[in-house]
Amino acid sequence: MRARNPGMACVLLAKPRIGLAKDLALVPRLAGLVNLYRNHEFNDVSGSALIGIEWLHGRDRLSV
């Protein structure tokens, strides 16, 4: 049996910047993806969480 187009799909992304200093920020990222089908066997739910730092110099930005 093969899944067809999802009945409902949703993508969520949160990426706030938390200033640590004038030119340094902590950047956490949360993401989620949900695909729901009529046949629940094919439902797909996934998520991820990342954290990094960002250095700002004028208009330049370096993220690690």
N, C-alpha and C positions, 0 to 999 in steps of 0.2 A: 504494500500500500504506500502511496506517495502523498506527501503534504502539498496542499495548494496554497494560494495566497492567504496570508494571515487575515483573520477577521478583525484583529486589532493589533497595532504595533505602537510602541512608545519608547522613546529614547530620552534619557535624563542625563544632564551634565552639570556639575557644580564645580567651579574653579575660582574660589576666592583668593585674594592676595592679602597676606598678613604681614604688615611692615615690621621688620625687626630693627632696622636702622634706616638712615636717610637713603642709602643706596642698596639695601639688602632686604629681600622679602622671602617669606616662607610661602610656598604655593602647594596646598593640598588639592587633589583632584579626585572627585567621586563620579563614577559613570555607571549607568545601568541601561539595559536593553531588554525589552519584553516583547515577544511575539506570541500572540494567543490565537489558536485555531479552534474551529468547531470540534474537531476530533482532538481531545485533550492529550492524546499520546504524543503529539507533535509540538506541544507548547515549549517555548524556549525562553528561559530567564537567565540573564547573566549580569555580573557586576564586577567592578574593579575599583581599587583605591590606590592612589599613588601620592607620594609627597616629594617635594624637591625644593631647591633654593633658587632664587633669581637675583642676579646682580644687575643693577641699573646704573648706567653712566650716560647722562644726557638723554638722548633719544635712543641710545643703544641698549640692548637687553641681552643678557646671557643667562640661560636657564639650564640647570643641571638636575 
